[in-house]
Amino acid sequence: MKRLHWPSRIPIDPYILLLLGTVGLAALLPARGTGADIASGASTAAVALLFFLYGARLSTREALDGLKHWRLHVTVLACTFVVFPVLGLAARGLVPVFLTDPLYQGLLFLTLVPSTIQSSIAFTSIARGNVPAAICAGSFSSLVGIVVTPLLAATLLGGSGGFSADSVVKIVLQLLVPFVAGQLLRRWIGSFVARHRKVLGLVDRGSILLVVYTAFSAGVVQGVWHQVSPARLGGLLAVEAVLLAVMLLLTWYGAKALRFGREDRIAIQFAGSKKSLAAGLPMASVLFGAEASLAVLPLMLFHQMQLMVCAVIAKRRSRDPVEEVTVPDPAGRSGTEVGTGTRSG
């Protein structure tokens, strides 16, 4: 009997299991009193360190070179910060039948955060797409999101999300300033960051786990989880499944209508249909404060859903037949060159 390898059949990110374990820890042993103050301070410092490392990693030269493929990047940014938010606003009509108001606020916040970088690159590579474009698209989305996401959140969520003028100031001080500092110091620390990418990756993930623990601890202490029933969670999952399906179809066929080649369409689909848990969680902790635990629940669920669905799509795209393009031969003979499509400039 053939042995089935569960991880390959159901592509669940191990890091998601750590996140779920952190949520369980917060439910059983939430930080209270002085412990909560310490956890909150550590979380604030961790978020600042996280965005400092983002700034130190992003190559300014690579970012500028990527601008040459501007049509693709504009398309991805439009999907991330225009189409997604419009769909999020349209979901308002699902309250209160499918979603409670707090869950809707979290869903709307989900539509405002930047795209992913690592998974977009990985899936684009598996599907034989335009990997350099996916790298630049994800990097640009993260960079733009530092500024655009808080502004969109303040505009669309307003007072219902706990926003005020101080929220924008907090974003600037806690996210943008460390990011800029990382960019300015990249000349001296960039090589160190590149050499220790794996170790610093643990810092990244550890920072996010700390943010999750702090946010969910506050939610447990305040009793917010009593507001979410299994039926509401089921409704949220159904809404997110439709949202993901719509974005996957729009990015694929919309890119075709815009006359992008196959490689570019793959990069647009994976970068334009996904949302970053790594960027969204720290932002939510700053913007929502004590209410962050319920606000990030839709993002956490959507993140795992997009990984599983996009993993299946990437594997199927990798089996697409390659194109044979006739090319001239210097000796006057005709020949064929195997390729995966053309890239639009």
Secondary structure by P-SEA (a helix, b strand, c coil): cccccccccccccaaaaaaaaaaaaaaaccccaaaaaaaaaaaaaaaaaaaaaaaacccaaaaaaaccaaaaaaaaaaaaccaaaaaaaaacccccccccaaaaaaaaaaacbbbbcaaaaaaaaaaccaaaaaaaaaaaaaaaaacaaaaaaaaaccccccccaaaaaaaaaccaaaaaaaaaaccccaaaaaaaaaaaaaaaaaaaaaaaaaaaaaaaaacccccccaaaaaaaaaaaaaaaaaaaaaaaaaaaaacccaaaaaaaaaaaacccaaaaaaaaaaaccccccccaaaaaaaaaaaaaaaaaaaaaaaacbbbbbbbbbcccccbbbbbcccccc
